[in-house]
Amino acid sequence: MTDADSLTDLSFEEALKQLEAIVRQLESGDVPLDESITLYAKGDALRRRCEERLKAAQARIEKISLGADGAPRGTEPFDAG
């Protein structure tokens, strides 16, 4: 299994937790340069994964639409704009 495959299986929460750990390591300044570059690349992949998961969740959100009388009349797709 490659790193990309393992990232695909991560939940949003798991990816975010790993990303936060990488940020703490990089911010500490105690990581050698070569390892920092590797960590940065993994962190970027985790950031993209989190972004993908958020976009997927956003696409599934529906908002309740109300009729003129204020009663719910159904749902509409989420409008990002």
Phi and psi in degrees as a GROMACS rama.xvg file:
@    title "Ramachandran Plot"
@    xaxis  label "Phi"
@    yaxis  label "Psi"
@TYPE xy
-86.8078  168.974  THR-2
-59.9947  -39.1625  ASP-3
-62.5367  -40.6374  ALA-4
-63.2062  -43.0388  ASP-5
-67.6158  -32.1276  SER-6
-67.9116  -35.549  LEU-7
-61.8342  -31.5815  THR-8
-83.3517  -9.77783  ASP-9
-75.7389  140.134  LEU-10
-74.441  168.006  SER-11
-58.058  -45.0204  PHE-12
-64.1604  -40.5657  GLU-13
-66.433  -43.206  GLU-14
-64.1537  -42.3134  ALA-15
-64.5484  -40.6308  LEU-16
-61.781  -44.9789  LYS-17
-64.6913  -40.1636  GLN-18
-63.085  -42.3341  LEU-19
-62.6744  -38.634  GLU-20
-64.7209  -40.3081  ALA-21
-65.4712  -42.4795  ILE-22
-60.8284  -43.3631  VAL-23
-60.8143  -42.7831  ARG-24
-62.3277  -46.6905  GLN-25
-66.0691  -38.815  LEU-26
-68.9479  -24.3518  GLU-27
-66.812  -28.3727  SER-28
77.5683  5.7124  GLY-29
-95.8795  7.59892  ASP-30
-100.425  131.093  VAL-31
-59.4724  155.548  PRO-32
-54.7937  -49.3875  LEU-33
-60.1999  -41.5692  ASP-34
-68.8016  -34.5191  GLU-35
-61.664  -41.4124  SER-36
-64.3883  -42.9353  ILE-37
-63.7757  -45.1513  THR-38
-63.0389  -39.8711  LEU-39
-61.6936  -44.4272  TYR-40
-62.7423  -42.1963  ALA-41
-66.5443  -40.3868  LYS-42
-61.6806  -39.6262  GLY-43
-64.726  -40.8175  ASP-44
-64.8426  -40.0889  ALA-45
-66.0818  -40.008  LEU-46
-60.4933  -44.1762  ARG-47
-62.7807  -39.8524  ARG-48
-62.9583  -44.4639  ARG-49
-60.53  -42.8986  CYS-50
-61.3184  -43.2808  GLU-51
-61.2148  -44.7863  GLU-52
-64.8385  -38.5666  ARG-53
-66.3033  -41.8223  LEU-54
-63.7803  -39.8307  LYS-55
-64.1744  -41.4214  ALA-56
-66.7194  -41.0761  ALA-57
-62.9326  -37.4257  GLN-58
-66.4984  -24.0073  ALA-59
-89.7094  -12.6301  ARG-60
-70.2992  135.804  ILE-61
-120.565  146.52  GLU-62
-107.698  147.697  LYS-63
-81.7878  128.883  ILE-64
-99.5992  144.071  SER-65
-109.572  145.199  LEU-66
-79.9453  177.875  GLY-67
-59.7988  -28.8875  ALA-68
-84.9944  1.54772  ASP-69
86.444  -2.57483  GLY-70
-83.6974  144.812  ALA-71
-60.2599  135.093  PRO-72
-118.76  -1.23124  ARG-73
148.718  -165.679  GLY-74
-124.177  155.557  THR-75
-127.656  152.219  GLU-76
-61.8285  150.535  PRO-77
-59.9902  137.125  PHE-78
-113.973  109.084  ASP-79
-69.8234  -16.1141  ALA-80
